[in-house]
Amino acid sequence: GVLRAGEAVEIATGAPAPAGAEAVLPYEHAIAAPPPGRPDAHAVLGVRAGISGCPEAEPVWVGGAVEAGRHIRRRGEDIAEGAVVLGAGAMVTPAVLGLAASLGHDTLRVRPQIRVTVLVTGDEVVHEGLPAPGRVRDAIGPFLPGLVEWAGGRVVGATRLPDGPGALRATLAAPPFTTGAGGDVAVVCGASSKGPADHLRGVLAELGAELLVDGVAVRPGHPQMLARLPGGGLVVGLPGNPFAALAAALTLLVPIVRETAGASAGASAGRETSALAGPVRVHPRDTRLVPVRRSGRGAVPVGHDRPGSLWGAALADALAVVPSGWSGEQVELIELPPGG
């Protein structure tokens, strides 16, 4: 039915409000009120509980403080019809699933997480304990899963490969990189430079891969590579030195993962600049990536930035991009993944 002036009806919490209702008086705030006309009437608002067309309802006078529109939700009040509540690239979280369900969606079209396989090359690389003379501990494989997850992807496997082109060629020539799906990335640690043990460039040529990036004028991290295999899979070649590999991963691998994830997942897509609050060495030809910590004075270089050491990166929260001709102006900062 329809409520008229001076009428009320009892409804359950969350029930549709009847036509003509101006407000809802919570049950716990209602008080017994005398009928109107009584000299001792004290109700702020006197209404008769009942509804038009229901003669069997026994009239009961109630009162309470009522504010027009209070406790009534109007259709479209929170989200207008046709509004875009989440743009493309939003990460699907539990709250997003609940929001979608509340708006009547049963399914969502999503981009799957990019799948990353890590290939660690080198006979000299060990994966636990202290390395013996002539050996080196793998420091790249341990940081890649967290870095990839931060960017919006996931590492689905890690394989240790010996020196030589055979094992590397066999791995890159097998599924999933040859299936044509184009949703998989192989990250090759080491083998991307031009030394006698660096076979990635030759293997990619044999497989008919399209070489997209063959070195970048940046220190550390200049011997980095990016190629597309005939099946659509991508190959990212990282240098063998740990800090160089981290720098290359932040500037090559992370953007690839973020773009595939929709550009707004995980790592921030915004461009941050800052003054440098401390001296830095400028490379005569290449851009330098310098570990820094943000402060009120600007980005403070933390030192310990040799290509083979992650000490500086572990102390830093960003890398400052210092061009070869830098003369004191503000520089761009590349965010490092936070702790978790």
N, C-alpha and C positions, 0 to 999 in steps of 0.2 A: 504493500500500500504506500500511500504518500503521507508524510507528516504535515500537519497544519500547525499554525502558530499555537504555542502553549501545549503541544503534545510531545511525547517521547515514547521510545520503544526500547526494550532491553535487547542488546545484541552481544554476541561473543566477541572477544578480542580478535581483531583482524577480519571480522565479517564485513561484507559490503554495507556501507551506510545507506539507509533508505533515502529515497528521493525526498527532498525538502529538509533534510537534516542540516543544521548549521554548525553543530559541534557535538562532541562526545564527552559525556561526564563520566569519568572513571568510577567504577562501582565503589572503590574504597574511599572516594571523595564525596559520595552522595550522602545526604542526611535526610532523615524523616522531616517532612515539612507540613505544617498545618494548611488546610485549604485556604484559598485567597478570601479576603473579607474578614478574617479573624483579626482582632486587634493585637494579638500577641504573635502574629506571623513574623517570622524572622528569616525566612529563606531569601537568599540573594536572587534566586530564580525559582519560581514554582511551576512545575510542569506535571501534567497528568500522564502517568504511565499507561499506555494503551496505544492503539493505532486505529486510524479510520478504517471502517469495514470489519472490525473485530469486536462485535458487541459483547462477546462473552468475556472480554478482558475486564477484570475488576479494576476500577480507577484507584490509583494510589498516588498521593501527592508527595513528590520528592523535591529536594532543593540542593543547591551547591553552587560554587563559583564556576561560571561557564564563560569562556572566551570564544568569540565567534571564530570558527575555523579550526579550533583546537582539537588535536587528535584525529583529524580527518585527512587522509591522503587523497589528493586529486589525481586522476589519470594523467600521466605525462608530467607530473610534478617534479620527479627526479630526473627523468630522461625523456626528452621529447621524441615523438615518433620520427623515425628516420635518422636520428642522431648517430654519429659514429662514436662508439664508446671506447674502442681501442684501435689504433692504427696498425697497418701492416708492419710486421717485425716485432710486435710485442711478445714477450716471453709468456708462454702458457704456464701460469702458476695455479695453485689450488684456488686462490681467490678469483682468477680469471675464469676457471671452470664454473665456479658458483655463479658468477655474474652472467656468463653465457646461458646457463640453465635458467636463471631467473628471468631472462629475456626471451625464453622460449626456444632456444637453440638446442638441437639434439646432437649435432655434429659440428666440428670446426675444421676448416681447411687450414692445414699447417704445413710449414716447411720442416722436414725432419732435421735433426741435428746432423751436421756433417761428420762423417766417420773418418778418423785419422789413424793410420797405421805407422808406427815408429820403426824405422830400420836403422839399427846402430851397427856401423861397419868398423872393421879394424881388428887384426889379430892381437894388437897390443892392448886392447881395451878389456878391463876386468870390471865385474859388476858387484863385487862385495869385498869387504876387507881392505887392507892397505895393499896398494900395488907393489909388486916386486920391481927391482931394477929393470928398466927397459919397458915397463908396463905403465898404464895410466888408468885411473879410475874413471868410469863413465859418470860424468856430472851433467850430461845433457838429457839423457833419458828420464832421470827423476823429475826434472822440472817441466817437461812437456805435458803430462796429463793435466796438471793444475792450470797451466797456461791455456791449453786448448779448452778446458771446461770454462774458464773465466771468459773466453771469447765466445762461448755458446756452442761448442762442439764436444766431441767425446773421443778419447783414444780407445780404440777397440782391440788393439793388439800391439805387441812389441816383439821384434825379432832381432836376434843378434846374427850378423853376417860376417864371415871371414873376409879377408882381403881377396881381391881378384874379381873379375867381372862376372864370373859364372853364376854365383849364388844371387847376386844383385839382379842380373838379367832375368833369371828364372822367377824371382819373386815379383818383379814389375810386369812380367809377361803373363802372369796368372790372374785369375779373378781375385778380388773384385775390380781391379784396375782395368781389365780388358772387357768388361761386360757392357760398356756403353752407357751405364747409368749416370756417370759423371758426378756422383755424389760422394766420391771417396778421394782422400788425399794420402799420399805416401810421403812421409818426412824422412829423408835420408840424412843421417848424422855423420858428417865426414864425407870424404870422397868427392867433394864439390870443387876442390881447387884444381891445380894443373900439375901436381906432382906425380911421380911414378905409381903411387898407390891410389890415385884419385881416378876412379873408373866411371863415375856417374855420367860424365859428358859423353863418353864413347858408348855406353850402354843405351843412353837415350837416343843417340843417333841410330844405333842398330835397330831399335824398336820403332823407328819412324816418328818419334815424338816431336812436337812443335816446341822449340825453345823460346820461351817468352821473356825470361830475364836471365842474363848471363853475366853476373857480377854487377855490383852497385858501388858507386864512388863514396863509400862510407867506411869509417874506422871506429870500432872494429866491425867485422861482418862483411867485408867486401866480396869474398868468394861465395856468394849466395846465388842460388839458381831457382828458376821456376819453369816447368815444362808441362805440356798437356799431351798425354798419351793418346794414341788413335782411338782407344775405347772411351775417352772422355775423362779419365781420372787425371788428377793433378799430382805432380811430383815437386816437392819443395826440397831443395838441397841446402843444408845448413853447414857452416864451417865446423871444423873439429874442435876448435878452441871454445871452451864453455861460454865466456862472456861474448865472444863473437857470435856464437850460435844463438844466445839469448837476444842479442841485438837484431840479428837477422829474423828470428822468429817473431819478434814484436813488430817489425816493419814489413814482413812479407806474409808469414803464416797467419798471424792474428787478423789482419785485414781480410784475408781470404775467408777465414772461418766466420767472421762477423758479417761479411757481405752475404754469404750463403744463409746465415741465420736470420737475415733481415735487417742488419745494420744497427739494431738497437739492443741486441742481447749482450749481456755480460759487460764487456769493456765499454766505457763511455766513448761516444763518437765525437764529442765536442773537441775543438781545437783550443788548447791552453797555451798561453805565452807567459813569460816571466823574465824579469831581470836576473842576471847572474850575480850572486853576492860572493864572489871569490874569483881568484885567478884560474884560467884554464889555458891549456896548450892548444893552439890553432894549427891544424894540419895545412901544409902549403897547397894541397890540391883537393883533398876530400873533406866531406862533412864528418865531424866527430860527434859521437854519442857519449855523453859524459854523465855518470851517475850523480844525482843531486838529491838533496832533501829540501822540500818546500819550507820556507820560513817567512816571517813578517818582513824580512829585508829582501827577500827574493829566493831564488834557488841556489843553495849552497853546495858546491862540489864536495863530495865525500872522499875523493881519491880512490886508490886501489883499483884502477880501471884498466889494467893490462888485459889483453885479449884472453889469456889463459886462466884468469882468476874471476870468480864470482863474488869476491869479498865486497867490492864497491857496490855491486848491484844489490847485495844482501843488506847493505846499510842504507840504500837509497829508497825513495818512493817514486822516482821518475828518472827518465833520461833526458838530458838537455841536448837539443839538436843545434850544434855549433857549426855554422858554415865556414868554408875555408877563408872567406874574406871578412870574418866577423871582427867588428871594431867596437863592441860594447853595447850594441842595441839589444832589445829584448829577443829572446829565443823561444822556439817552440818546445814544449815538454811532452814527452811520450810517457803515459802513465804505466807504472809497473803494477802487476797484480798485488792486491792487498793480502795480508795474512788472513787465515780463516781457522 
